[in-house]
Amino acid sequence: MRTTVTPADLAAAVMAVPPLARHADGTFNDAANGALIRHLEAGGVSTILYGGNALAHHWPVSVYADWLDRLEALVEADTWLLPSVGPDAGKMMDQAAVLADRDFPVALLVPMSPPLTHDGMGDALRAFYDACGVQLLVYIKTDGYMPADLLGALVAEGVVFGVKYAVPRAEGAADPYLDALIAAIGAERIISGFGEPPAVPHLLDQGLAGFTAGCVCIAPAISTAILAALKTGDRAEATRLLEPILPLEVLRNGINEIRVLHAAVALSGLAQTGPILRPSSDIPDDRRADVAEAARALLAAERAFRAA
C-alpha cells in the first residue's frame, strides 16, 4: 500500500469505490474482497476507496481496525488505499485513534449531517488531523455543504487534501458552487464523484482532476481508458467507451446506486459480496434478472476490451 501521495495522484487513476464483501454471518470475506481488488488492479486501477458503496459510514468502530488491516494486506504495494471516516465528529475521533497507528495518507470524510455549523465542521476536521496526521478528502453532495473559503483555509493548513464533488446539476447547467471551490483550492484537487458518465463534462468542461466510480469495479480497463481519453480531451472516444457501462448505470440510478453495485458484483460472477450492511438491504427480487444481465454484459465487454 502506498503511504505517500500528492494531489497529482488524484489524476493518476480512476478512484474505484467497491462494495465490501462479507460472509453470510457478516464477517469480512478475505477471498472475495481480494478477488475484486485483484480484478481492479489487473485492469489498471491503482486507487481504491472504501466509501459509500462499502457503506463505510455504517461500519462499527469495533471492526474498523481489523477491516482496514485486512484490506491493506490485500492490495499491491503501489496501490493507494483510502479508508473513510465519519460521518459524525465523535466517530471521527475514535477512527483517528485507529489511523494514528497506521500509514494511510488520506481518508474520505463521508458527508456530515445536521446539527452542525461551518465553524464547528472546520474545528472537527482540524481536531481529527491533529490526532492522527491523516489528511481528508471531503465528500460534497449538497450545495453549500462547506464554504469555499473554509476549504481553502483547510487545504492551506494541510488538513484537507482535496474534494470529491457530487452535487447534482441538470446537464449543461451552471455550477457556481463548483466554480467557487475551483477558485479556492484549484481544479487539480477536485475529483468528480458521480461515476463515469458525469465525469465527461466535469473533466472536459470544468477541468477536474479525475473521477470516482462504481462500475469500474466490473470494468476497470474500460473505465481507465475513459480517463485516458478525457485526459487527451477526446470527448468522442470517452463517449464511445461509455456505451457498455450505461445499462448498469441506468439501473443504479433507477433503483439505488449502492445496492445495485453490491448485487451486480456478485451477479457478474466476480466475487460473492454476501449480505449488504444494515440499514441497507438487497435489491428487489423482481429486478435481479435485469441487474444480472447488465452486470454480466459489462464484464463480457471488459474481457473483450482487455483481449483486443
N, C-alpha and C positions, 0 to 999 in steps of 0.2 A: 504494500500500500504506500502511495506517495504521502510524504509528510510535509512537503514544501510546495506551495503553488503561488502563482501570480495572477493578476487579472487576465493576462493573455491566455491562461488555461480555460477561461470561460468560452473562448472561441475555438479551442483545440479539438473538441469532440462534442457530439450530441450528449447532453446530460440525460442519461436514461433514468427513469423513475419506475422501478419494477415493483410488483406486488411482493409481499412476504409470504413464503411457503411455510406451512405448518403441518404437522401430523394431525390425525383425527382427534387426538387428545389435546391439541392446542400447543404442543411443544414445537420448538424450532426444528425444521426439516433441513438438515445439512445437505443431504444428497440433492434435493430438489432446488434449493437456493443455489447450490454450487453448479448444477446443470444450467440454470438460467444465466448465472454470471459468466460461465464459460461460453455460452452461446453469444452473449453480448460482446465479450472480449474478442472472440473469433471473428465477429462481424465488424470490428474496428472501433468499438466503443471503449473508451478508457476513463469515462467519468460516470459514476453510478451514485445516485441519490436515493436513500430510503426515506421517502417523504409521504406525500398524500396517498399515492397508490398502495403504499405499505401500511396505510392508516397509522403512521408513526405517532400521531398525536394521541392515540389511544393505547400505546404500549405501556404496560405497567412499569413503574420505575424499578420494581423488584427484579425484572428480567432485562433491564436496559443494558447493563454492563455485559451480561452474558451474550445477548444477541449481537451487540456490536463486536465483541471479541470473535464470535463465530463468523460474522461477515468479513471481518478483517482477515481471518485465516483463509477465506475462500478466494480472495481477489489476488490478481497478479501484483508484482512489486511496483509496476508502473501505472497501476490503476488508482485514480483519485476517487476515494470513497467518502461520501458525505452522510453523516447522520442527521437527524432532525432533533430540535429541541422545542419546548413549549407545549401547548400554546400559552399557558399561564406562567406568571413570573415565579411562583413558588416552585413549580415543577422544573423550570429552567435552572434554578439554583441547585436542586437535587441532581439534575443532569450535569451541571457544571462540576460538581464534586466527582462524578464518574469520569468526565472528559479530562479533568486536570491530570489524571494519571495515564492518559493515552495520547496518541500522536496525531489525532485528527486536526488538520489545519483550519477547516471551515465546517460549520454546521448550518443547516437551514433552520431559520426561525419560522415555524408554521404560524399562520395568522392568529393574532390575539383577538379577543372579542371583549366588549364592554363588561364591567365598568373599567374604564381606563382614561387617562389623559395623555396627550402627546408628550408632555414633560415627564410624566411618570413612565411612559414607554422608554424614553431615552435613558432615564436613570436605571431601569431594569436591564436594558441591554448593556450598559456600562458595567453594572454590577456583575453580570454574567461573565463578561470579558475579563474583568479584574480577577474573578475567581478561578478561571481556567485558561485564559490566554487563547481561546478559540474564537476566531472571527466569525461573523454571522452573514449569511446570505438571507436577506429579508424577502419573504414571500408576500407580494402585494396583490390582492384580489379585488379590492374595493377602492373607489375614488377617495382621495384624500386620506388614505389609511395612515400615512406618515408624511408630514410636510417635507417638501424637497430640501428646505434649508436645514432641517434637523438631520436628514440623511446625509447631507453634505458635511455637516459637522461631525457626525459619527464616522464617516469614511475618513475624514482628515485625522481623527483621533485614533484610527486603526481598529475601531470596534466593529465596523461594518465592512465586509469585503465587497458586497455587491447586492443586486436586486434580481429576484425572479419576478417578472412582471406579467400579470394575468388579469388585468381589468378588461372586461368585455366591452367591445365597441361594435357598432354597426360597420360593415365593410366600407372602407373609404372615409369614415368619419374622423373628424379632428380629435386629437387627444392631448389637450393642454396639460393634463397631469403628467403624462409621459414626457412631454416636451420639457416640463419643469424639472423632472428627475434627470433627464439627459443633461440639461444645463447645469444642474447641481453636482452630479457625480461623473458624468461622461457616459456615452453610449457603450464604451468598452467595458463598463462594469454592470451592464444590464443585459439579462437574457430573457427571451420570450418564454412564457410559461404555459402555453396552451397546447403544445404538440406541433406536429409538422405543418398542417395547413396554415395556421395563422403566422407561422414563422416566416413565410414568404414575404408578406408585406412588412413585418416587423424588422427583418434583416435588410431587405432591399430598400424600403422607404424610410424607415427610422434609423437604420444603421446599427441595430442592436448586435451584440457580440455573438450570440449563439442561441440555442433553444433547448428546452427540456421536452421530453416526450414519453408517452406510454407505449405506443405501437412500436417504437424502436425495440422493445423487448422481444418482439416476434421478428421484426425485420431490421436488424441493426445495420446490415450492409447497405440496404436501400436508404435508410434514414441518414447514414453517414454520407452517402452520395448526394442526398438532398442538401446537406450542409455544405459540401464541397461546391455544388452548383451555385448556391446562394453566395458563397464567398467570391465567386468569379462574376457575380451579377447576372447569371443566366437564368432568368425567370422561366423561360420556356422549358428548359431542361428540368428545373426543380418541379414545375407543374406536371410534367410528364412522369417523373419519378413518383409523384404523389398518388398516382391513379390506383395502384393496388392497396394502398393504405386507407383510402377513403371509405370503402364499405364498412370496415370495422370502426372507423372514427364516427360514421353516421350512427351506428348502433350505440357507441359510447355516449354520444351527445343525446340520443333519444331515450336511453334507459338510465344509465348512470356511468360516468367515466371510470370510477374506481371499481365498481362491482363487475362491470363488463370486462375490464382488463384482467382482473383476478381470475374470472372464469375462462377468458379467452386463452390465457397462457396454458391452462390445464387442458382445455378442449383442443388446442392445437397439437397436443402431444409433447410439448417441450418439457414441461415439469408439472408435477401434481401439486398445485398450490394449497390444497386442503381447505379447511374452513376459514372463511374470512373473519377478521376480528370483529367482535361486537363493539359498538352498537350497529354495525352494518350487517347485511345479510346477503344471501346468494341472489343471483338474478332470477326472474320469474321462470318457472318451468317451461312456459309456452314460448320463451324467447331463446332457449338453449340451442335449439337447432339452427337458428339464424346466426347466433354468435359462433357456434362451432363451424358453420360453413364459411363465414368470413375469416375466422382465425386460421383455418386450415388452408384457405386460398392464399392468405397473406404469407404463411410460412412456405407454401409451394413457390410463390413468387420470389421470396427471399432466396430459396435454394437455387432457383433458376438463375437469379441475378448473380449469385456467387459463382455459379458454374459457367456463366457466359464468358 
